[in-house]
Amino acid sequence: MTGNALLFVAVFLACTVEAVEALTIVLAVGVSRGWRSAIQGVLAGLVTLAAIVAVLGPALSRIPLDALRLVVGGLLLIFGLGWLRKAILRASGYKALHDEDAIYARQLIASRAAEHTGRFAVHDWYTFTLSFKAVVLEGLEVAFIVITFGSNQSNIPLAVLAAAVAVAVVVAAGALVQAPLARVPENTLKFVVGVLLTSFGTFWAAEGAGIAWPGTDAALLAIIAAVAFAAAGLTLLLRQVAPRGEPSQASQLPAGEVAG
Amino acid sequence: MSRIAGWARGFASFWWDFIIGDDWTLAAGVILAISATVALAHHAIDAWWFLPLAVLTLLALSLTRAARAARKA
């Protein structure tokens, strides 16, 4: 029960963060160039992600549980530590916070300057490809989390449901405010998701390696608490020795980073 | 040929960024730590504390390196 609840929370939060980032790009091209091709791109992206989950989910479920937990736990650990590292660097002032308003403004200018060309059944190819890429690139991490969490907990439908609820909430909020969801505390959500991915990854990888946790499943809660405590401590420590002044978003983000 | 090579490079770079991310030493450290956990379990040593400790150490080291690099820049 605890495992399923944590699975829902982890997938929901991860999907919310990525959906907010995708929404910013889709909103910018939709507002500046029209919604028809933007919606076609979003739908094509969602179908691609659903196909990835539909193909890889059942395939992973056939792998023996110990081997699955070892490999998937390791991948989740690498992913989770990446999210946590980035969230800590942002929270402590070493990396600029994700600014949805600034990204939206930049995307709006680029979209207005691009040419209108149609291909196949798509009226505006630029809008279609940008929306498609935004959904697939931002959604790929969520698809990975859905597949790994779902297969390890033997509950892919619950993971899919959590992702779908998150997308529905973000789309509804976006439609309501008709602007980037800049008030969503993305870094805090990423911090929480990073803690959960790292904790689940540690728990499953060790189980897959043949380690027996004291207290069995209850150990997961202790790991989450320990990782959260250590991550918060590292943030405070780094904040005390952080360089003064605001880090510039352009200079701090790695080149080519769409999500993050 | 160069177009295929460019495409392959782009493909490999996408997956590298996607899985490994900003710090490859974190990924390498995770693989080493899990391998050590497998070895410990294989020798009937139930070192459940090892992986969490290794993971938090890796995170602290990676953050220290990133902070040092940012201060130098």
Interface residues (C-beta under 8 A of the other chain):
Chain A: L70 G73 G74 L75 L77 I78 F79 L81 G82 L84 R85 K86 I88 L89 S92 Y94 K95 L140 E141 T198 G201 T202 A205 A206 A209 G210 I211 A212 W213 P214 A219 I223 A226 V227 A230 A231 L234 L238 V241 A242 P243 P247 P254 G256 E257
Chain B: D17 F18 I19 I20 G21 D22 D23 L26 A27 V30 I31 I34 T37 V38 L40 A41 H42 D46 A47 W48 L51 P52 V55 L56 L58 L59 A60 S62 L63 A66 A67 A70 R71
